[in-house]
Amino acid sequence: MKYIGAHVSTAGGVFNAPVNAKQIGATAFALFTKNQRQWQSKPLTPEDVKQFREQMELCGYEPFQVLPHDSYLINLGNPDPEKRKRSLASFIHEMQRVQVLGLDRLNFHPGAHMKIVDPSESIRYVAEGLNQALAETDGVSAVIETTAGQGSALGRTFEEIAAIIDLVQQKERIGVCIDTCHIFAAGYDIRNEETYGATMEQFGSIVGFDKLMGAHLNDAKSEFSSRVDRHHSLGKGNIGLDTFSLLMKDPRFDTVPLILETIDSDIWGDEIALLKDMAK
């Protein structure tokens, strides 16, 4: 079965996310557990947690159907020791928030080397941070998102993702989220059955589908292999609908949250219905 949803709002409280997802016909959803563009956040109160768990149950969601996303400010690969320390503290805090909410995974961008150090050194920083974060939390997996490689972002290639995983001690608590827009912009062609198959074969052999814990389903305003991260609505960008039909029929994407981050939230319900139809 495919679990399909979108990155929904938590306006008014984190407990509103399951309700917002249910209203658009989602069988999965993503959320920020705090303001994604600020370092500081209000702590989750016992009432927040209680209401969130109640709404999860009322709306029929299990933890594996939810893919929380961390703050955009966090860079575990930052070459600056003080900035990296701040990022790690924030990341651990977000892992703890996810744990308190009763969820089991946190999606994150692996970071950037800022064109200051070699990517391999920045990858080592990311892994060191993950080792500490996993040691200080329990029951939550860290899910590395594939990136377009914009600027000095790590995670553009499956090999970079695999290199991070290789350095993590608790490998059973590391997952990967494939973002269709990002891998397309990074140079992995997925526009037809042949190229889609070849790309997924590469992912399977280099990273492994046993590590797949989610996917972001986005068309792309950006050009193929441009290393530019620009999402678009399904079928309106340079990837096209065929890719999403292939993915919806791919059993390797069963049982993980498949999340829209497309640009028009007003049509998320329609896009979810379209994807569900493709999965039949």
N, C-alpha and C positions, 0 to 999 in steps of 0.2 A: 504493500500500500504506500502511496505517496502522501506525505504530510506537507501541505502547501499553505503559505501565509505571507505576511509582510512585516516590515519593521514598523510597529504601531506606536502611537503616542502614549505617554504616561502622564499627560497633563492632568493635574488634580490629584495625582498619587499613583504610585507604581501599581496599585491594585486595579487600576482602570485598564491596564494593558490587556488582560484576558477578555474583558468585556468588549474592548475596541476590536480585538481580533475576531471574536465571535460574530460581531455585527457585519463583517465583510465576508463571512463564510469561510474563514481560515481554519485549517486543521493544524496549523503551526503558527508561531509568531516569534518575532525578535523584539527586543526593547533595550533601552538604556536604563540601568538601575539608578543613575544619577545624571546630572547635567553633563553632557559629553564634552562641553567646551570650557569647563571650569575645573580647577584642581580640587576645590573644597566642595563638600556636599553635606546636607543635613543627614544625620544618622537615621537609619530606618527604625521607626518606633515599633514596639511590640504590636500595636494596633495596625500599623502598615503591613507587617508580616502576616498577622492574623487575617486581615482582609484579602491580601494577595492570595494566600493559600485557599481561602474560602472561594474566591472567584475562580481560581484554577479548577477547583473541584466542580463548582456549579456550571462552568463553561465546558467541562469535559476534557481538560488538557492534562497530560502527564509531563513530567520534567523533560523527557527526551524530545518533546515537541517544541521546546523553547530554546532559542539561541540568543542569549544576552550578548550585547556588544560593549566593549570597554570604551573609555574616553579616547578621543582623537589626539589628546595631548600627550599620551603615554608613548615613550620611545625607549624600549628596553635595550636598544642597541646604541644609544647615544654615547659618543666617545667621551663626553664631559662627565667625570665621575659624580659631581654633585647633581647634575641634571638627570643622570641615569639613576642615582639613588632616589631622587624625588619620583621619577617614573615608576620605579620598582615599588616604592611605598604605596603609591596610588593603585598600582596593579594588584598588589596583595589585598588592599582595602576592597577593591572591586570583586576579587575572588571571594572574599569573606561575605560581602553583601549577597552574592549569588548563593553561597552556601546557606546563609540565614534564610533566604527565600525558599529554600528547598529545591533549587535547581541544580543541574549537574554539569554545566559547561559554560565557558566564557570565551567568546570569540574576540580575537585581537589581531591588529596589524603587527607584524613582527618587529618593525622599527626601521631605522635608517642610519647609515654610516656617516651622513652629513658631508660626504666627500673629504673627510678628515683622516679616516683610517681605512685600511683595506677591508673589503666586505667580510672576509673570513674572521677578522678580529671582532667586528661588530656582531657577527653571528655568534661568536663565543660569549660576548656580553649578554646577548639575548638568552642563550642557554643557561648561563649562570643565574640570571634573574629568574628564569622559569624554575630552576632547581630550588631556589630559595622560596619562591611563591608556593610551589607544590608541597614543600616541607612544612610550610606554615598554615596550610589549609587541608581540608579533608573532603573527599567525595566530589570534588569539582575538577573537571578536565579543562586544560587550556587548549583552545582551538585556534590554530594558526591560519590566518586568512591569506590566500594567494593574492598577490598585488600586481598592479600594472607595471611596477618598476619606475613610477614617476619620480623624478629627482634622484635621490639616492636610496630610495626605498628598497629594503630587503624583501625577499619572497617572490621575486619576479619569475624565477625558474623553479621547477619541481626539485632540482638538485639543491637549491638553497634551502627549501623547506626540509628536505631530507637531511641536510647537514645540521640544521638546528635540532631535529628530532634525535639524530645520532648522539648528540652531546647531552641529552636530557636523561637523568637517572631514572625517573618514574615514567618510563615510556608508555605504560598502560594508561596514563592520565594525560596523554598528548593526542590531540586530534587535528584535523585539517578541514577548512571550509573552502570549497572551490567557488570562486566568483566568476561567472561567465564573462562579464565585461572585462574583468581584470586579466584573465588568462588570454582572452582575444587580443587585448591591447598589448599584452606582453609577448605576443608572437605565436600563440598556440591556436591554430586554425580549427574551428569547430562548426563551420558553416554548412557542411554537407555530411552525408553518412560516412564517407571514406575518411575525411579529415577529423571528424568527431571521434570515430573509432580509433584512429591513430593517436590522437591526443590522449584519450582515456587509457589507451594501452600504455602510453608513456607514464601517465600518473600511476597506474597500477604497478608498473615494474619499478619505478623510482621511489615512490612514496608508499603506495599500497592502499587499496580500498578498505582495508581493515582500519585505517586511520581516518576515514571519512566520517565526520560528525555533523556536517551541514553543508549547504550550498546557498549562494546568493544568485538569484535568477534575474539578470539584468541584460537588456540589449545595450548597445554601445553607440554613443555619438562619436566617439573617437575612432580613428582608422585602425585597421589591422596592424599590429606590431608597432604602433605609434608610441607606446609606453605613456599614454595619456589616459587618465581615469575620468571618463565622462559617461555616466549612465544614461539610458534612454528607455522609453516604454517598449514593451514587447512588440516586435514586428515593425517598429518605427526607426530602428537604427541599422547599423552595418552588419549585425549578426544575422537577423532575420528569424522568422518563426520556426523554420525547419529544425534548427538546433534544439529548441525547447520541446518540440515534439519528440525528437530523438531521446532527449534526457528524460522526458516523462515516461517513456517506454523502456528505459534502462533500469533493470532490477537492482543495479548497484547503488541506486539513489533511493531505494526503499528504506523506510524506517529512520530517516534523518530529516530534520527540518529544512525545507526548501523555501527560502525567504526572498520575496520581492523587495528590492530597494530602487525600484523604478521611479521616475521623476514626477508622476502625477498620481498622488494618493487618491484622488477622486475616482480613478478607474481601477483601483486595486481589486475591488470586488469582481469586476468584469475580467480582469487578468487572472484572478484565482479560478474563476469559473472556466475560463479558456483552458488553463493548465489541467484542471480536473478532467475536462473533456478529452484532452490529449492523452491522458493517462488511462483512459478506458480501453 
